[in-house]
Amino acid sequence: MARRIDFYDDPEAPKPNSLVPSVNVIVTNQAGDLLMIRRTDNDNWAVPGGAIDLGESIPQAAIRETLEETGITCEITGLVGTYSDPRHVILYTSNSEARQEFSLVLTGRAVSGQPTPSDESREVRWVPRDQVAGLKMDRSMRMRIEHYLAGTGLPHIG
């Protein structure tokens, strides 16, 4: 099975061979719960997201990725921040791609749909804010969610 392995400031990390613009979306429902997926490629919890395709805007990619991975249609409402730390390398074992992090993290509001797993998400659910910290996730995803939960209103630039 293809895996995703995240490295951070690790001398054993492979040398990056790609840089792919991507989006993540922190989608909330009326109760303020966060839409979370348990990834099939590393079993970690995350917010939905993925690569921006040619011909797509950032919001279009965010809405498409959220729907594909979760069954939820959302509207984009804001920006959490930009994440491009070259110390974060993501290895995809299916093709030996070693990607330098490059992600825009947006906020969204659920419009319709029901949480539904996909090929990329083994589990999809609404998680109350006070329970998110207890989920197993990569440090980079935890940091993004913490920036959102801090609620400063200022985007993180990094």
C-alpha positions in Angstrom: 0.0 0.0 0.0 1.3 3.5 -0.9 2.2 5.5 2.1 2.7 9.2 3.0 5.6 9.8 5.4 6.2 13.3 6.9 9.7 14.3 7.9 10.5 17.5 9.8 14.0 18.9 10.3 15.2 15.3 9.9 18.7 14.5 8.5 17.3 11.1 7.3 14.6 12.8 5.2 14.9 12.4 1.4 16.0 15.4 -0.6 12.9 17.1 -2.0 12.3 16.6 -5.7 9.0 18.5 -6.1 7.0 21.5 -4.9 3.3 21.2 -5.4 0.8 24.0 -4.5 -1.9 22.5 -2.3 -4.8 23.5 -0.1 -6.2 22.4 3.2 -9.6 23.4 4.5 -10.8 23.8 8.0 -14.5 23.3 7.6 -16.9 23.9 10.4 -20.6 23.2 10.9 -23.2 25.3 12.7 -22.1 23.8 16.1 -18.5 24.9 15.4 -17.2 21.3 15.1 -14.3 20.7 12.7 -14.6 18.3 9.7 -11.8 15.8 10.1 -10.6 12.8 8.1 -8.5 9.8 9.1 -6.2 9.4 6.1 -5.8 6.0 4.4 -2.1 6.6 3.6 -0.8 7.1 7.1 -3.8 6.6 9.5 -3.3 10.2 10.8 -6.2 12.6 11.3 -6.2 15.7 9.2 -8.4 18.3 7.6 -9.3 17.7 4.0 -7.1 19.0 1.2 -4.8 18.2 -1.7 -3.1 19.5 -4.8 -4.3 22.4 -6.8 -4.9 21.3 -10.4 -4.0 23.3 -13.5 -6.9 25.5 -14.4 -8.3 25.7 -10.9 -8.4 28.6 -8.5 -7.4 28.1 -4.9 -11.1 28.2 -3.7 -12.2 25.8 -6.4 -9.5 23.3 -5.4 -10.4 23.6 -1.8 -14.1 23.0 -2.4 -13.3 20.1 -4.8 -10.9 18.4 -2.4 -13.3 18.7 0.5 -16.1 17.2 -1.4 -14.0 14.3 -2.8 -12.5 13.4 0.6 -15.5 14.0 2.8 -18.8 14.1 0.9 -19.3 17.7 2.3 -19.8 20.7 0.1 -18.4 23.8 1.6 -18.0 27.5 0.9 -14.7 29.2 1.5 -14.8 31.9 4.2 -11.2 32.9 4.9 -7.5 32.2 5.2 -5.7 30.5 8.2 -2.3 30.9 6.7 0.5 29.8 4.3 2.8 27.0 5.1 6.0 26.5 3.1 8.7 25.3 5.6 11.5 23.6 3.6 12.3 21.6 6.7 9.0 19.7 6.2 9.4 17.0 3.5 6.6 14.6 2.5 7.6 11.3 1.0 5.0 9.4 -1.2 6.2 5.8 -1.4 4.0 5.1 -4.4 6.3 7.1 -6.7 9.2 8.2 -4.5 8.1 11.8 -4.7 9.7 13.9 -1.9 7.7 17.0 -1.7 8.6 20.2 0.0 5.6 21.6 2.0 3.6 24.3 0.2 0.1 24.6 1.5 -2.5 27.3 1.8 -4.9 26.7 4.7 -8.4 28.1 4.2 -11.5 28.2 6.4 -14.9 27.0 5.1 -18.5 26.6 6.2 -20.4 23.4 5.4 -23.2 23.9 3.0 -24.5 20.4 2.4 -23.7 16.7 2.4 -23.0 14.0 4.9 -19.6 12.8 6.1 -18.7 10.0 3.8 -15.3 8.2 3.5 -13.4 8.0 0.2 -10.3 6.3 -1.2 -8.2 8.9 0.7 -10.2 9.0 4.0 -10.9 5.9 6.0 -13.1 7.8 8.4 -14.8 11.2 8.2 -16.5 12.9 11.1 -17.3 16.2 12.8 -15.1 16.7 15.8 -15.8 19.1 18.6 -13.1 21.7 19.0 -12.2 20.5 22.5 -11.6 16.9 21.2 -9.3 17.8 18.2 -6.2 17.9 20.3 -6.7 14.2 21.4 -6.5 12.9 17.8 -3.3 11.4 16.3 -2.0 13.7 13.6 1.3 14.9 12.1 2.9 17.9 13.8 2.3 20.1 10.7 -1.4 19.5 10.7 -1.6 20.0 14.4 0.1 23.4 14.0 -2.3 24.5 11.3 -5.3 23.6 13.4 -3.8 25.3 16.4 -3.3 28.5 14.4 -7.0 28.3 13.4 -8.2 27.6 17.0 -6.1 30.5 18.4 -8.5 32.8 16.5 -6.2 35.8 16.1 -7.8 36.6 12.7 -4.3 37.2 11.2 -3.1 34.6 8.7 0.1 32.7 9.6 2.8 33.3 7.0 5.4 30.6 7.1 
